[in-house]
Amino acid sequence: MTRAHAFWTVAPGVGELRAETLPEPGEHDVLVRTLASGISRGTEATVFAGRVPSSQYAAMRAPLMAGEFPLPVKYGYAAVGLTQAHARVFVLHPHQDSFVAPRTMCVPVPAAVPTRRAVLAANMETALNILWDAQPLAGERMLVIGAGVVGLLAAALLARIPAARVTVVDIDAARAALTARFGCAFAAPQDAPAEQELIVHASGSEAGLLLALDRAAFEARIIEASWFADRVPALPLGEAFHPKRLRIVSSQVGSVAGPMRGRRSHAERLATALALLADPAFDDLLEPPTEFSDLPLAMPRLLQGGLCHVVSYGKQRL
């Protein structure tokens, strides 16, 4: 029998490592030894604080999580590991040093994508889904509000659209260098350009969504990629909202975006996201690694800010 340790949130703001005995892999299962995992700060901060709304318990379940909301839960969805055949795979699994997963959920990591960078796959999958929902057009004026990991990944993909003019907005001026690395302009909120035809809101704040409405052009599309959990933002849906014929479109990674639904499976979407991570520029989105054994003490600090926090397992180099 194989013993493993997993990170559990046991009370609001409190985590611990719990030991468990893994089941024997079945015919269609794979035993995976974890090399690295990534912390998706927005979602995991909500879970860690015990703030998942009761109405969203089912929707918020990660594919291989354990426990029940609100707490205790074993949560996460960005693990990279080695199979017994020494193949690197990405799995939507919580933070755990080894685990058994269905073979169909173990997506091969391309050789061109280092292990450390591969933990961004879940966030890149979200960014890819945002683009599918947004259906960007060549030459559009585009605004991305919120320079977190998902916002920057979405901006990097939008910048590849021919003749697109992409501006990233954030309150942190230090993110300007990152946006330039991805071929985008940067602006503080008060300097955000107006008359934007496609806007991705990824700041998770009411102020960011208000800015999106204010800077939108006639018949602009606002892609709402934030999740407000139990918060209720106030929106001015009077004023220019109707005269401008604005559209607010929800984008959530749980379902394949409408334009590609039925054409790409979840596994195919994730494989595409992994292939997109071949660009070394995305290394700039990764924070220095934290050892898995230190996670219970470190998690409150890691969730306070930063980009993608990487969790390392053992002495392997990332």
C-alpha positions, 0 to 999 in steps of 0.5 A: 500500500502506498502512503501519501500526504495531502493538504487540507483546509480544516477551518477558515484560514487553517490548513494541515497535512493529512496522511492517507493510504492510496487505493490500488490503481485500477485498470484505468487508473494511474499512480502519480508522484507529484513534482509540483503544484500551483496555487490558483490564488483567487479561487483557493483564497475563497476556499481557504477562507471558507467563503464558498456560497452554499448555492455554489457548493456543487459548481465549485467542486474540483474534479478530484477534491475530497471533503465537503464545502464549506470545510474541511476540504482537500482542494486544488487543481494544478498538479504536475507529476510522474507516472510509473512509466516516467511520463510527465502529466498534468492532473486537476488534483489537489496539493498532495505528494502522490495520488491515484487518478483516472488515466483520462484525466492525466494529460501529457506535458509537452517536452517543450514545457518545463515542470514548473511552468506546467502548473500554469495549465489550469490558469491558461485553460481559463484564459483560453476559454475566455478567448473562446467566449470573447471571439476577438476580432483583428484590429479591435481595441482591447482592454484587460482589467486586472493583471493577475495570472489569468488576466495576464495570460488572457492579455498575452493571447489577445496580443497575438490577434492581428493588429489588436491593441491590448491595454492591461489595467492594474493598480500595481504599477510594477505589473507594467514590465510584465505586460510589456513582455507580453506585447501589451500596453499598461495603464493605471485605472485612471488612465485606462483608454476609452472606447474599448471594443472588447474588455476582459474583466479579471480584477475580481473587484467592483471597481474594476467592473465599473471601469469596464462599463465606463471605458466600453465603446458602443456595442462593446463586449465585456467578458466577466472572468472574475468570480465574486463568491459571496460578494454582490457588486453594485452596477450602474445599469442605467446611465450609458449601459442601454444607449451603448447596447453593452453586453456583459458575458460570463466566462467560467472554465467549468464548461467549454465556451459556447463557440467551441462546445461540442468541438473540443472536449475538456481534455482537448482544451487542457492539452491546448492550454499546455501547448500554449505554455511552450513560451518561456515568457510565461516563467515571469508569472511564477513565484519562487517555490514553497516546499509542500511540507511548509504549506500549512504555515505558508498558505495564509501568506501565499494567498495574500498576493503575488502571481502563481505560487509554485509548490515543490515536492522533495528535492527535485529541481523545478 
